[in-house]
Amino acid sequence: MEPMHATWLARSVSVAHAVVVGVTVYGLVGVVFGRFSRSSLQHPFTWIFLVVCVAQLASYAVFRECILTRWEKQLLAQAGSPKTYTGTFLQRLVPELPDNVAHTGVPLIVFAILAGLLVQLIYR
């Protein structure tokens, strides 16, 4: 793959990753404030949020890391970019984030969010 294409794809993956993080955070706020109920199953965001949470957990279960982070790093390496980074996508955004929070805490938080969402969808 040409370096320019790999760089473009890496940036696209980074944008998609930011969208996933945004959907997760927005959904977290909704779960914390009890904004989901059975009637919210008709809203597209509920399904998008559910799919994003399940996909994140599947990625952590299969690859032990976020697949988007892995793809972005591989594409940046193929492009020969000096902008490769260590750690996770969130650690790139928040450099002070400890490794144990980024690698263990995030999947647990996503699991708790998904559990809270399902409880609200079933019992409200």
C-alpha positions in Angstrom: 0.0 0.0 0.0 1.3 3.4 -0.8 2.2 5.6 2.1 -0.2 8.3 1.2 -3.1 5.8 1.1 -2.0 4.3 4.4 -1.9 7.7 6.0 -5.3 8.6 4.7 -6.8 5.3 5.9 -5.1 5.8 9.3 -6.7 9.2 9.7 -10.1 7.7 8.7 -9.7 5.0 11.3 -8.8 7.7 13.8 -12.0 9.7 13.0 -14.1 6.5 13.3 -12.4 5.8 16.6 -13.3 9.3 17.8 -16.9 8.7 16.8 -17.0 5.4 18.7 -15.6 7.2 21.8 -18.2 10.0 21.4 -21.1 7.5 21.1 -19.8 5.6 24.1 -19.5 8.8 26.3 -22.9 10.2 25.1 -24.5 6.8 25.9 -22.8 6.7 29.3 -24.4 10.0 30.2 -27.7 8.6 29.0 -27.3 5.5 31.2 -26.2 7.4 34.2 -29.2 9.8 34.0 -31.6 7.0 33.2 -32.6 8.2 29.7 -33.2 4.8 28.2 -36.4 2.8 28.4 -38.3 0.2 26.4 -39.8 3.0 24.2 -36.2 4.1 23.4 -35.7 0.9 21.4 -37.5 2.8 18.6 -34.7 5.4 18.6 -31.8 4.6 16.2 -29.2 5.9 18.7 -30.1 3.1 21.2 -29.3 0.5 18.6 -26.1 2.3 17.5 -25.0 2.5 21.1 -25.8 -1.1 21.8 -23.8 -2.3 18.7 -20.9 0.0 19.6 -20.7 -1.4 23.1 -21.0 -5.0 22.0 -18.3 -4.5 19.3 -15.9 -2.9 21.8 -16.3 -5.8 24.2 -15.9 -8.3 21.4 -12.7 -6.5 20.2 -11.3 -6.6 23.8 -12.3 -10.3 24.2 -10.7 -11.4 20.9 -7.7 -9.1 20.4 -7.1 -8.0 24.0 -7.2 -4.4 22.7 -9.3 -2.2 20.6 -9.2 -3.3 17.0 -9.3 0.3 15.8 -6.2 1.2 17.7 -4.4 -1.8 16.2 -5.5 -0.9 12.7 -4.5 2.7 13.1 -1.0 1.8 14.4 -0.5 -0.7 11.6 -1.5 1.8 9.0 0.7 4.5 10.4 3.6 2.1 10.4 3.0 1.1 6.8 2.9 4.8 5.9 6.3 5.3 7.6 4.8 8.0 9.7 6.8 9.4 12.6 3.4 10.1 14.3 2.9 6.5 15.5 2.1 6.3 19.2 2.3 3.8 22.0 -0.6 3.0 24.3 -4.2 3.4 23.4 -6.3 5.9 21.5 -7.5 7.4 24.8 -3.9 7.6 26.1 -3.1 9.6 22.9 -5.9 12.0 23.8 -5.2 12.0 27.6 -1.5 11.2 28.0 -1.8 11.1 31.8 -4.2 8.1 31.7 -2.4 5.2 33.4 -1.9 1.9 31.5 -4.1 -0.1 33.9 -7.0 2.2 33.4 -6.7 2.2 29.6 -6.2 -1.5 29.3 -8.4 -2.9 32.1 -10.6 -0.1 33.2 -12.1 0.8 29.8 -13.4 -2.7 29.0 -14.9 -2.9 32.5 -16.5 0.5 32.1 -18.0 -0.4 28.7 -19.3 -3.7 30.2 -20.9 -1.7 33.1 -22.4 0.7 30.6 -23.8 -2.1 28.6 -25.3 -3.8 31.7 -26.9 -0.5 32.8 -28.3 0.0 29.3 -29.8 -3.5 29.3 -31.3 -3.1 32.8 -32.9 0.2 31.7 -34.3 -1.3 28.5 -35.7 -4.3 30.3 -37.1 -2.8 33.5 -38.2 0.7 32.5 
